[in-house]
Amino acid sequence: DGSATKNVKVTNLVSMCTRGDGINFHGNVQDSVVEDSHIENTGDDIYAVWGGYATGPAGIVFRNNVGKKAGVMRQYGYGVCIAVYGAKEVTFTGTKCYDPPENTACKHGPFCNSCLAYVHDEWFGAVYPDGNSMKFSDNEYLNLDGTPITDGRPMIRTDKNSKAVIASAQATLLP
């Protein structure tokens, strides 16, 4: 009905295998937190916010989480550690993302293992209302062995002409 889901708190979640997303706040989620969690071996994105045409998702914080091998359960067809599909205000801080070497055989180009975070626009009802803010700080994008990824994949990717306002001192944004 569009009403808000508020004050959801996920702490110390451990998930070793999912067919789809690891955790996905879908719809008008507000004032909610995912923290100190570890998710790996997903079939799609690991930590996601999917506003789904809602304009009010805000006050969402993902803090001190670990993600490994986004998309592996569906042969790396899709999946990144952090994905946003529309929101008013979301913060991702202290995320450690472990990815395999760049997946050049990916069926869907930049949509799998191509960055720490992908902020999508014009996909699946992504709405970024005026005054929106997607905040990223103190995140790490690492190879499976724990060394920094230096092969040219950006920390944060967004779609061309996106209405998302991305605040990050971490990386140059690439379309």
N, C-alpha and C positions, 0 to 999 in steps of 0.2 A: 504493500500500500504506500510505499515511499517514506514511511515514518523511520526515524533513526533507530539504529541499534547502537546503544551506548555502553561505555565502561566495560568492554570486553578486555580481559587480561589473560594472556598466555605467558606462563613463566616455566622455564626448565623443560620445555617440550623436547623430546628426542624422537625423531622419526628416521628410520633407516631405509625405507622404501615406500614410494607412492606411485601410482599410475599417472596421476595428474599433478597439479600444483602441490607444493608442500603445505603452505597455508595461504589462504586468499581471503582478505576482507572484501566482501562483495556487497555492493549497494551502498546505502547511506549510513556507513559506519562512522561513529564519532567518539572522540575521547577514549581511545583504546590503545593497548600496548601489547607488543610481542617482544619478550626479552629473554636473554640467556638461554636461547634455544639452539638446537643442532638438528639440521635437516639435510639428508643427502639421498642420492639415487632417486630423483624424481622423474616423472614422465614429461614435465613441463617446467614452469617457473618455480622457484623455491619460495621466496617471500613476495607476495603480490597484493596490490590494492586494485580492485576493479570497481570503479564507481558505478558502472552500468547505468548511464544516463542521469544519475543523481548529481546534484550540484553542491551537496552539503558535506561529503566526506571530509572531516577535518579533525585535528587533534590526534592524529594517528602517529604512533611512534614505534619504530622497530629499532631495538637497542641491544648491542652486544650479542649478536647472533652469528652462527656459523652455517654456511651452505657449501655442499660439495656435489659435484657432478649433476648439474641441472640438465634434465632431458635424457639421461642415460637409459631410462626404462623404456623409452620409445626411440631407441637408436639415435639419440641426439637430433631428432627432427625439429624440435622447438625447445626453448628453455634457457633462461638466464637466472642468475641468483636473485636479482631484484627486478620486478616489473610493476609499472604503474599504468593503469588504463583509466585515467580520469580521477581527479580529486580536487579539493579546495586547499588542504594543507596536510602534508605528510613529511615525516622526518625519518631518515635512515642514518643511524650512527653506530660506529663500532662493529660493522659487519665484516666478517672474514669470508671471502668467497674463493673456493678452490675449484679451478676449471682444468680440464685436460688441454693438451696442445690444441691450437685452433682447429676447428672441425671443417676442413676444406671440402669434405664430402657432404656437408649439410644440404638437405633438400630445399631449405628455405633461407639461404644466405645469412643475413645478419641476425636472424631470429633464434639462433642457437649458439651458445658459448661464444658470443661475440663481444661481450662487455660485462662489467659488474652489474650495471643497471640499464634497463631500457625503459624510457618514459614514452609510451605510445600515445599517439593522437589520431583521431579519426578511425579508430579500431574499436569494435565491440562496445560502442556507446561511451567512449571516452569523452568526458566533458571537463574542461578546465575553466571555471568561472573567473570573472575579473577578480584580481587580487589574489590569485592562487599562488602557492609556493611549495615546491618540491625541494626539500633540504637534504643535503648529503654531507656528512663530515666523518672523518676518522675511519673510513672504510678501507679495506685492503683487498686487492685483486691478485690472487696468487695461483701459481701452478700447483698441481697436485703434490709436488715435493716441498711446497712451502716457500719457494723463491718467487719474487715478484714477476708478474707477466710483463714482458718487455717486447712482445712481437708486433706491436702496433695496434692491438685492440684497445679501444678507449675505455675509461672507467664508466662513462655515462654516454649513452646513445639516445637520440631522440629523432622523431620524424621531421621531415622538412616542413617548414611553416607551422610548427607546433605552437599551440597557445599556452603550453605549460611553461611556467616560470621556474627555472632550475637554479637553485642557489648552491654553489659548490666551490670550494677552494681547492678541489682535488684534481680536476681534469679539464681539458679543453673539450667542449661538446662537439661531436661530429654528427652530421646528418646521415 
